[in-house]
Amino acid sequence: MKHAAAGPVAVLLAAGLVVAGPTASAFADPVTPQDIADRGTPTPDDFTDPDQSRIDESIVELEPGIHDLEKGIEDVETTKVSGGDTVVTLDTDILFDFDSAELSEAAKKKIKELVKDLPTDSEIIVGGHTDSKGEDDYNKKLSEDRAKAVADVLTSENSDLDVAAKGFGESEPVESNEKNGKDDPEGRAKNRRVEIRYED
């Protein structure tokens, strides 16, 4: 007696892979572009208006980012007297973005506040300094550009100031860039600075 060749259903039954599901007649015809066109384009009237409570829940109050920046920039400078000179040290990590010599508007505002304390009868040296990361020539150029950016703000606020900008690169650190032969991030951060120096 000959056996009929097993069809796809028989194979699936033997393998235990048949699962309950809709019959072939249950599948709808695919949607065509014409079907979509016949339905038309939805209009605002097709949507229900949300109630006020849902609108209120969706509103999130945002504070302008500049608010946080101005708050953080309050501690940008420290002032001390050294050898008859007044030295105002500015933290470049707050004033500038990484690898940049462009001042933010909040930084410019803070620097302008320093102008009232600067003498017009004494030369003011604005010196830029970096840490020891990177090439010497690159660091010197970056420190020069940052010093010039600060000096430009000072003179734009008071043209009577006698200001000179200089870049020292990594040549005059105030802290060690390394500790016990290992990188010292805190020391490097203190070396990244701009100094405003003048005689009292």
C-alpha positions as CSV (number, residue, x, y, z in Angstrom):
1,M,0.0,0.0,0.0
2,K,1.4,3.3,-1.1
3,H,1.4,6.3,1.3
4,A,0.7,9.8,0.0
5,A,3.6,12.2,0.2
6,A,3.5,14.2,3.4
7,G,2.4,17.8,2.8
8,P,3.5,20.9,4.7
9,V,0.8,20.4,7.4
10,A,1.7,16.8,8.0
11,V,5.3,17.8,8.5
12,L,4.4,20.5,10.9
13,L,2.2,18.2,12.9
14,A,5.0,15.6,13.1
15,A,7.4,18.3,14.3
16,G,4.9,19.6,16.9
17,L,5.1,23.1,15.3
18,V,1.5,23.7,14.5
19,V,-0.1,26.3,16.6
20,A,-3.7,27.5,16.7
21,G,-4.3,30.5,14.5
22,P,-6.6,32.0,12.0
23,T,-7.5,30.1,8.9
24,A,-6.5,31.4,5.5
25,S,-9.9,32.9,4.9
26,A,-9.4,35.1,8.0
27,F,-6.6,37.1,6.5
28,A,-7.7,40.4,5.0
29,D,-6.5,41.6,1.6
30,P,-3.5,43.9,1.8
31,V,-4.2,47.7,2.1
32,T,-3.5,49.4,-1.2
33,P,-2.6,53.1,-1.8
34,Q,-6.1,53.6,-3.3
35,D,-7.6,52.4,-0.1
36,I,-5.7,55.0,1.8
37,A,-6.6,57.7,-0.7
38,D,-10.3,56.7,-0.4
39,R,-10.2,57.2,3.4
40,G,-9.1,60.8,3.0
41,T,-6.7,63.0,5.0
42,P,-7.5,63.4,8.7
43,T,-8.6,66.8,9.8
44,P,-8.4,68.5,13.3
45,D,-12.1,67.7,13.7
46,D,-11.2,64.0,13.7
47,F,-9.3,64.4,17.0
48,T,-10.8,64.9,20.4
49,D,-9.7,67.9,22.5
50,P,-7.6,67.0,25.6
51,D,-9.0,68.1,28.9
52,Q,-7.2,70.9,30.8
53,S,-5.8,68.4,33.4
54,R,-3.9,66.5,30.8
55,I,-2.6,69.7,29.3
56,D,-1.3,70.8,32.7
57,E,0.4,67.5,33.2
58,S,2.3,67.9,29.9
59,I,3.8,71.2,30.8
60,V,7.3,71.1,32.3
61,E,8.9,74.3,33.6
62,L,12.4,74.8,32.3
63,E,15.0,77.2,33.6
64,P,17.3,78.9,31.1
65,G,20.7,77.2,30.9
66,I,22.4,80.6,31.3
67,H,21.1,80.8,34.9
68,D,23.2,77.9,36.0
69,L,26.2,79.3,34.1
70,E,26.0,82.6,35.8
71,K,25.6,80.9,39.2
72,G,28.8,78.8,38.6
73,I,30.8,81.8,37.4
74,E,30.5,83.7,40.7
75,D,33.6,81.9,41.9
76,V,35.6,82.4,38.7
77,E,38.3,84.7,40.3
78,T,40.5,84.9,43.3
79,T,42.5,88.0,44.2
80,K,45.8,88.3,46.2
81,V,48.7,90.7,46.6
82,S,52.1,89.3,45.7
83,G,55.3,91.4,45.8
84,G,53.5,94.7,45.6
85,D,51.3,93.5,42.7
86,T,47.7,92.6,42.8
87,V,47.0,89.4,41.0
88,V,43.4,88.4,40.0
89,T,43.4,84.8,38.9
90,L,40.6,83.6,36.6
91,D,39.6,79.9,36.3
92,T,39.8,79.2,32.6
93,D,37.7,76.0,33.0
94,I,34.8,78.2,33.9
95,L,35.5,81.0,31.4
96,F,36.3,78.8,28.3
97,D,35.1,75.5,26.8
98,F,37.8,72.8,26.4
99,D,40.4,73.7,23.8
100,S,38.7,77.1,23.1
101,A,39.6,80.7,23.5
102,E,36.0,82.0,23.0
103,L,34.4,83.6,26.1
104,S,30.7,82.9,26.9
105,E,28.4,85.9,27.4
106,A,28.2,85.1,31.1
107,A,32.1,85.1,31.3
108,K,32.3,88.4,29.6
109,K,29.8,89.9,32.0
110,K,31.8,88.7,35.0
111,I,35.1,90.1,33.5
112,K,33.5,93.5,32.9
113,E,32.7,93.6,36.6
114,L,36.4,93.5,37.4
115,V,37.1,96.7,35.4
116,K,36.0,99.1,38.1
117,D,38.8,97.9,40.4
118,L,41.6,98.2,37.7
119,P,43.9,101.3,37.7
120,T,44.2,103.5,34.7
121,D,47.6,104.8,35.7
122,S,49.4,101.4,35.7
123,E,50.1,98.8,33.1
124,I,47.9,95.7,33.4
125,I,49.4,92.4,32.3
126,V,46.9,89.7,31.3
127,G,48.7,86.4,31.3
128,G,47.3,83.1,30.0
129,H,48.5,79.8,31.4
130,T,47.8,76.1,30.6
131,D,48.6,72.7,32.1
132,S,51.3,70.4,30.7
133,K,49.0,68.3,28.5
134,G,49.7,68.7,24.8
135,E,52.5,70.2,22.8
136,D,54.4,73.3,24.1
137,D,53.7,75.4,21.0
138,Y,50.0,74.6,21.0
139,N,49.7,75.4,24.7
140,K,51.5,78.7,24.3
141,K,49.2,79.7,21.4
142,L,46.1,78.7,23.3
143,S,47.2,80.7,26.4
144,E,47.9,83.8,24.2
145,D,44.5,83.6,22.6
146,R,42.8,83.3,26.0
147,A,44.7,86.2,27.5
148,K,43.9,88.3,24.5
149,A,40.2,87.4,24.8
150,V,40.1,88.6,28.4
151,A,42.2,91.7,27.6
152,D,39.8,92.6,24.8
153,V,36.8,92.6,27.2
154,L,38.7,94.8,29.7
155,T,39.6,97.4,27.1
156,S,36.1,97.3,25.5
157,E,34.7,98.3,28.8
158,N,37.3,101.0,29.6
159,S,39.5,102.2,26.7
160,D,41.7,104.2,29.2
161,L,43.2,100.9,30.6
162,D,46.8,100.1,29.5
163,V,46.5,96.4,28.9
164,A,49.0,93.9,27.5
165,A,48.2,90.3,26.8
166,K,50.8,87.5,27.1
167,G,50.7,83.7,26.8
168,F,53.0,81.6,29.0
169,G,51.7,78.2,28.1
170,E,52.8,75.6,30.7
171,S,56.0,77.4,31.7
172,E,54.7,78.9,35.0
173,P,52.7,76.3,36.9
174,V,51.3,77.2,40.3
175,E,50.9,73.5,41.2
176,S,52.5,70.3,40.1
177,N,50.9,68.6,37.1
178,E,51.9,65.2,38.6
179,K,51.9,63.7,42.0
180,N,54.2,60.8,42.9
181,G,54.8,60.2,39.2
182,K,51.1,60.1,38.3
183,D,48.8,62.6,36.7
184,D,47.3,65.1,39.1
185,P,44.0,66.4,37.7
186,E,43.6,68.9,40.5
187,G,47.0,70.3,40.1
188,R,46.5,70.7,36.3
189,A,43.2,72.4,36.9
190,K,44.8,75.1,39.0
191,N,47.5,75.7,36.3
192,R,44.8,76.4,33.7
193,R,44.2,80.0,34.4
194,V,44.3,83.6,33.3
195,E,46.0,86.2,35.6
196,I,45.4,89.9,35.6
197,R,48.4,91.5,37.3
198,Y,49.0,95.2,38.1
199,E,50.8,97.4,40.6
200,D,48.9,98.9,43.4
